[in-house]
Amino acid sequence: MASPILKPPEHQVAGHSAKDGKLGPVVDGRGLFYKPLQGDGRGDSELSFYAAFFSHPAVPPSIRSFFPGFHGTHFLPSSDGSGPRPHLALDDLLAAFRSPSIIDLKIGACTWPPDSSDDYFRKCIARDRESASPTLGFRVSGVQIQNPGAGADSFWRPLRSRVRVYSVEETRRVLRQFVSRNSPSTDEKPDCDLASVVYGAADGVLAQLQEIKAWFEEQTIFHFYSASILLIYEKDAAAAAVGRSSGVRVKLVDFAHVVEGNGIIDHNFLGGLSSLIKLLFEVITDPEGDGWKSSKVHLSCNNGSLESNASVLPST
């Protein structure tokens, strides 16, 4: 069998990119996504996590389905031309999608693990303070939304540098734009026409997030720092989903900073996940966005723990 042709992922919205001679992930067109192991210890940490997670008897199969399938490591040419190096072989989460709308949400008010160096801690906290992370417990890392009426290959992709500093209100707006039929590239108010299907259906985003949340309310095996949740769907499929599955997928990715839980609930991730669920519930119950107000969460970390979980509250 001929070797597959490796190329950068077409629909990558966050993380390191393999384009323009840089080191980043590649896909093989056969359903696998290859992520190069970083040489500063983060790659080894992520490999160790995958090996532990998929072999741990206390992780239910239903929860494993929210993570990319793990297929070991492969030595492949590096996209930056630096020679062969080990790559994690994972499921290509977008292989089955033609025109996916995607949003990458980095979960947790704290994005640095407890054993971080002072330099890394300062870097993370400076970046987090420019975003909605301290307020909401999560932030948008990247987004791609199919542009309705402009063709299957037309997408709205705001600059990552802009997305990473979205305010609370900008975050609320993009969560509405994500499930709207009208164009996200204009100042027109998002219509949220697909919210009930994408977010609220029996197999929609909220149902899947609630299943993940139920596990995080009990699991004390891992603490997930700087991990992301991906929301993926296709507008045509969602619009036609009357009495059948909309094909919406929720996946957890990026595990270079996972540490042992040591019998303690991961309040940092759980708090951000709960905040996200509340904001998505807001989109369904108040699609006009007029009856709710944002309340600062005042999330802070002390030794990796969340100290407050206040979030979005109905106005009175």
Secondary structure per residue as TSV (DSSP state, phi and psi in degrees):
chain	resnum	aa	ss	phi	psi
A	1	M	-	360.0	135.6
A	2	A	-	-67.1	147.4
A	3	S	-	-66.4	140.4
A	4	P	-	-67.7	152.4
A	5	I	-	-86.0	120.8
A	6	L	-	-91.7	138.0
A	7	K	B	-150.0	158.9
A	8	P	-	-62.2	146.1
A	9	P	-	-59.9	133.5
A	10	E	T	-68.7	-32.5
A	11	H	T	-115.1	28.0
A	12	Q	-	-69.9	129.9
A	13	V	-	-112.6	-11.8
A	14	A	S	-151.7	169.5
A	15	G	S	84.1	-178.1
A	16	H	-	-69.5	136.9
A	17	S	-	-105.8	142.9
A	18	A	-	-86.4	3.9
A	19	K	G	-79.5	159.6
A	20	D	G	58.0	36.9
A	21	G	G	73.5	18.3
A	22	K	-	-97.1	160.8
A	23	L	-	-81.2	125.2
A	24	G	-	-167.9	-177.7
A	25	P	-	-76.6	157.7
A	26	V	E	-135.1	160.5
A	27	V	E	-122.4	158.4
A	28	D	-	-108.3	1.2
A	29	G	S	74.6	2.5
A	30	R	S	-118.1	13.2
A	31	G	S	103.8	5.8
A	32	L	E	-117.1	145.5
A	33	F	E	-118.6	124.6
A	34	Y	E	-110.9	118.7
A	35	K	E	-110.0	118.0
A	36	P	E	-64.6	138.2
A	37	L	-	-73.6	124.3
A	38	Q	-	-72.1	146.0
A	39	G	T	-87.4	4.8
A	40	D	T	-100.3	17.9
A	41	G	T	99.9	-22.4
A	42	R	H	-67.6	-36.1
A	43	G	H	-63.9	-45.1
A	44	D	H	-62.7	-37.3
A	45	S	H	-65.1	-41.8
A	46	E	H	-67.7	-40.1
A	47	L	H	-61.3	-43.7
A	48	S	H	-62.3	-38.6
A	49	F	H	-62.3	-50.4
A	50	Y	H	-58.5	-43.9
A	51	A	H	-61.7	-42.1
A	52	A	H	-71.8	-41.8
A	53	F	H	-64.2	-47.7
A	54	F	H	-79.1	-6.6
A	55	S	H	-110.1	-4.8
A	56	H	-	-77.2	123.2
A	57	P	T	-66.7	-18.1
A	58	A	T	-88.3	-1.9
A	59	V	S	-93.0	115.5
A	60	P	-	-67.5	147.0
A	61	P	H	-55.4	-34.4
A	62	S	H	-63.7	-33.4
A	63	I	H	-77.0	-37.7
A	64	R	H	-58.6	-28.9
A	65	S	T	-66.6	-16.6
A	66	F	T	-86.5	-1.9
A	67	F	S	-112.0	151.5
A	68	P	-	-61.2	138.2
A	69	G	-	-60.6	141.2
A	70	F	E	-108.9	127.9
A	71	H	E	-123.7	34.1
A	72	G	E	79.2	-158.6
A	73	T	E	-119.9	148.5
A	74	H	E	-130.2	139.0
A	75	F	E	-84.4	119.2
A	76	L	E	-134.8	157.6
A	77	P	E	-59.7	138.4
A	78	S	-	-76.6	143.3
A	79	S	T	-68.3	-17.2
A	80	D	T	-94.3	6.1
A	81	G	S	79.1	12.7
A	82	S	S	-86.1	5.3
A	83	G	-	103.0	174.9
A	84	P	E	-62.3	144.3
A	85	R	E	-153.9	158.9
A	86	P	E	-69.5	140.0
A	87	H	E	-124.9	138.7
A	88	L	E	-67.3	132.4
A	89	A	E	-101.0	113.9
A	90	L	E	-127.0	163.8
A	91	D	E	-61.3	136.9
A	92	D	-	-79.9	103.2
A	93	L	T	-66.4	-16.4
A	94	L	T	-108.1	6.7
A	95	A	T	-60.2	-32.1
A	96	A	T	-90.1	1.2
A	97	F	-	-104.9	139.3
A	98	R	S	-91.4	-47.4
A	99	S	S	-136.0	68.6
A	100	P	-	-76.6	138.0
A	101	S	E	-92.8	131.9
A	102	I	E	-136.7	140.3
A	103	I	E	-135.0	132.8
A	104	D	E	-106.3	120.0
A	105	L	E	-119.4	114.5
A	106	K	E	-82.1	121.0
A	107	I	E	-98.4	135.8
A	108	G	-	117.6	134.6
A	109	A	S	-68.7	-30.6
A	110	C	-	-106.1	126.8
A	111	T	-	-108.4	5.1
A	112	W	S	-115.6	136.3
A	113	P	-	-73.0	160.3
A	114	P	T	-59.3	-28.1
A	115	D	T	-92.4	17.3
A	116	S	-	-66.2	149.9
A	117	S	-	-69.7	162.2
A	118	D	H	-60.0	-39.8
A	119	D	H	-64.0	-43.8
A	120	Y	H	-67.7	-39.6
A	121	F	H	-59.1	-46.5
A	122	R	H	-65.3	-37.7
A	123	K	H	-63.8	-46.0
A	124	C	H	-66.5	-45.6
A	125	I	H	-68.9	-32.5
A	126	A	H	-66.2	-42.0
A	127	R	H	-68.1	-42.4
A	128	D	H	-63.8	-37.8
A	129	R	H	-66.6	-19.5
A	130	E	T	-84.5	-4.2
A	131	S	S	-117.7	-172.0
A	132	A	S	-86.7	0.1
A	133	S	H	-56.5	-49.1
A	134	P	H	-65.3	-24.7
A	135	T	H	-88.9	-46.9
A	136	L	H	-97.9	-20.5
A	137	G	S	85.1	7.0
A	138	F	E	-160.5	165.5
A	139	R	E	-146.0	161.7
A	140	V	E	-83.7	127.6
A	141	S	E	-101.2	-25.9
A	142	G	E	-170.3	154.5
A	143	V	E	-152.7	143.5
A	144	Q	E	-139.9	124.9
A	145	I	E	-127.1	126.1
A	146	Q	E	-60.5	135.4
A	147	N	-	-90.3	104.7
A	148	P	T	-59.4	140.9
A	149	G	T	81.0	-5.0
A	150	A	S	-109.9	8.0
A	151	G	-	103.6	157.6
A	152	A	T	-64.4	-25.1
A	153	D	T	-101.4	15.0
A	154	S	-	-102.1	122.1
A	155	F	E	-131.5	151.3
A	156	W	E	-96.5	118.3
A	157	R	-	-130.1	93.5
A	158	P	-	-65.2	154.1
A	159	L	-	-58.5	137.3
A	160	R	H	-60.4	-37.8
A	161	S	H	-62.1	-30.5
A	162	R	H	-79.2	-42.1
A	163	V	H	-60.8	-40.5
A	164	R	T	-65.7	-15.3
A	165	V	T	-113.4	22.4
A	166	Y	-	-56.5	136.8
A	167	S	-	-76.4	177.4
A	168	V	H	-59.6	-46.3
A	169	E	H	-67.3	-36.5
A	170	E	H	-67.3	-35.3
A	171	T	H	-65.3	-45.4
A	172	R	H	-59.4	-40.7
A	173	R	H	-67.1	-43.7
A	174	V	H	-69.3	-29.6
A	175	L	H	-66.1	-28.0
A	176	R	H	-78.4	-42.6
A	177	Q	H	-59.7	-33.9
A	178	F	T	-60.2	-28.2
A	179	V	T	-117.9	30.5
A	180	S	-	-111.4	152.1
A	181	R	S	-86.5	-27.8
A	182	N	S	-78.2	162.3
A	183	S	-	-66.3	130.3
A	184	P	T	-77.0	-9.6
A	185	S	T	-87.6	4.6
A	186	T	S	-115.0	174.6
A	187	D	S	-85.2	3.3
A	188	E	S	-62.0	140.0
A	189	K	-	-64.5	130.7
A	190	P	-	-57.5	134.8
A	191	D	-	-87.5	-15.1
A	192	C	-	56.5	28.3
A	193	D	T	-64.2	-25.2
A	194	L	T	-101.2	6.4
A	195	A	H	-61.8	-41.6
A	196	S	H	-66.4	-29.9
A	197	V	H	-84.4	-51.3
A	198	V	H	-72.1	-47.2
A	199	Y	T	-89.2	-39.8
A	200	G	T	-104.0	-6.6
A	201	A	S	-66.1	165.5
A	202	A	T	-58.5	-29.5
A	203	D	T	-112.1	21.5
A	204	G	S	-83.1	-171.7
A	205	V	H	-60.4	-47.6
A	206	L	H	-63.0	-41.0
A	207	A	H	-61.5	-40.5
A	208	Q	H	-70.7	-40.8
A	209	L	H	-64.6	-36.0
A	210	Q	H	-64.7	-36.0
A	211	E	H	-66.1	-42.5
A	212	I	H	-63.2	-43.8
A	213	K	H	-60.3	-40.9
A	214	A	H	-60.0	-36.1
A	215	W	H	-70.1	-43.4
A	216	F	H	-67.0	-22.3
A	217	E	T	-73.4	-12.6
A	218	E	T	-119.6	-34.3
A	219	Q	-	-73.4	137.1
A	220	T	-	-128.3	21.6
A	221	I	S	-81.6	-43.9
A	222	F	E	-129.2	152.2
A	223	H	E	-118.9	125.2
A	224	F	E	-101.7	104.5
A	225	Y	S	-101.8	134.9
A	226	S	S	62.8	23.3
A	227	A	-	-85.8	160.2
A	228	S	E	-122.9	155.3
A	229	I	E	-109.8	128.3
A	230	L	E	-100.7	132.9
A	231	L	E	-110.0	127.0
A	232	I	E	-135.2	133.1
A	233	Y	E	-162.2	169.0
A	234	E	-	-115.9	132.4
A	235	K	H	-62.6	-40.8
A	236	D	H	-61.7	-42.7
A	237	A	H	-66.8	-40.4
A	238	A	H	-66.7	-40.5
A	239	A	H	-65.7	-29.0
A	240	A	T	-95.1	2.8
A	241	A	-	-82.6	74.2
A	242	V	S	-104.3	108.0
A	243	G	S	75.8	12.2
A	244	R	S	-145.1	174.3
A	245	S	-	-64.0	141.0
A	246	S	-	-86.3	-9.9
A	247	G	-	76.2	15.1
A	248	V	-	-70.4	136.4
A	249	R	E	-121.6	141.6
A	250	V	E	-120.8	125.8
A	251	K	E	-136.2	145.0
A	252	L	E	-98.4	137.1
A	253	V	E	-142.9	166.1
A	254	D	-	72.1	95.7
A	255	F	-	-127.2	33.0
A	256	A	T	-72.3	-15.4
A	257	H	T	-122.4	28.1
A	258	V	E	-78.8	136.6
A	259	V	E	-127.2	167.8
A	260	E	E	-66.1	141.2
A	261	G	-	-80.2	-25.1
A	262	N	T	53.5	38.8
A	263	G	T	78.4	11.2
A	264	I	-	-114.5	137.6
A	265	I	-	-61.3	140.9
A	266	D	-	-82.5	78.3
A	267	H	H	-66.1	-29.6
A	268	N	H	-62.4	-51.6
A	269	F	H	-69.2	-42.7
A	270	L	H	-62.0	-39.4
A	271	G	H	-64.2	-44.3
A	272	G	H	-65.9	-39.3
A	273	L	H	-63.9	-42.8
A	274	S	H	-63.1	-39.3
A	275	S	H	-63.8	-43.2
A	276	L	H	-60.6	-45.0
A	277	I	H	-58.4	-41.3
A	278	K	H	-65.3	-40.5
A	279	L	H	-67.8	-38.0
A	280	L	H	-69.7	-36.0
A	281	F	H	-62.9	-35.9
A	282	E	H	-60.4	-41.3
A	283	V	H	-60.7	-38.6
A	284	I	H	-75.0	-45.3
A	285	T	H	-80.0	-23.0
A	286	D	-	-141.2	68.7
A	287	P	T	-61.5	-22.5
A	288	E	T	-76.4	-20.5
A	289	G	S	73.9	20.7
A	290	D	-	-100.2	-20.3
A	291	G	S	-99.2	6.4
A	292	W	E	-125.4	157.5
A	293	K	E	-132.0	150.1
A	294	S	-	-83.7	132.1
A	295	S	-	-116.1	126.5
A	296	K	-	-58.8	135.8
A	297	V	-	-80.2	-31.2
A	298	H	-	54.0	49.5
A	299	L	-	-79.5	133.9
A	300	S	-	-143.2	161.1
A	301	C	E	-117.4	137.9
A	302	N	E	-131.6	107.1
A	303	N	T	57.7	36.7
A	304	G	T	84.3	4.2
A	305	S	E	-102.7	149.7
A	306	L	E	-85.6	132.9
A	307	E	-	-101.8	-14.9
A	308	S	-	-150.3	144.1
A	309	N	-	-127.0	24.5
A	310	A	-	-61.8	149.3
A	311	S	-	-145.0	-130.8
A	312	V	-	-91.2	126.7
A	313	L	E	-120.2	148.4
A	314	P	E	-67.5	143.5
A	315	S	-	-72.9	153.0
A	316	T	-	-121.4	360.0
